[in-house]
Amino acid sequence: MENKPNQSLYKILTAVVILLLIVTFSLQNNTSTEIKFWFWSANAPLIIIIILCFIAGLLFALMAFAPVFKYSKHKSRLIEELKARVDLLEKEKTL
């Protein structure tokens, strides 16, 4: 039980350190940057561009792995059904 407060403290400290790194990174990368895409161009702070690219990457990764998660969930459900059937058959066999 004594490990739980220590683990919570480490999680909080880790979150604070990560937050400080993000804030520092944001403050150092706030210069305006020109974005060009075919016939379109715009100016935006560099940190906004980085965050939007990160979010886009996360969304693409989630879309790519969604079928894997769905298949895994279906597979584990099927395993549970088969285990229940085996248990039922073993009970019938003993009778």
Residue, then its C-alpha position, 0 to 999 in steps of 0.5 A: m500500500e505504501n507504493k501507491p502514494n509514491q507512484s502517484l507522486y512520480k506520475i504528478l512529477t512526470a506530468v509537471v515536467i512534461l508540461l514544463l517542456i511543452v510550455t518551454f517548447s511552445l514559447q521558443n517556437n512561436t515565430s510566424t512561419e509561412i505554409k505553402f501548399w500548391f496555390w494556397s499559402a498562409n502564415a501561422p506560428l510554428i508551434i500551431i503547425i507542429i501541433l496540427c501535424f502531430i494531431a493529424g499523425l495521431l488520427f492517421a495512426l488511429m485509422a490505420f489501427a482501428p481494424v486491428f483493435k476491432y479484430s482483437k476485440h472480436k477474437s477475445r470475445l470469441i475465445e470467451e464464448l469458446k471457454a464457456r462452451v468447453d466448461l459447459l461440455e465438461k460439466e455435461k461429461t461429468l454427469 
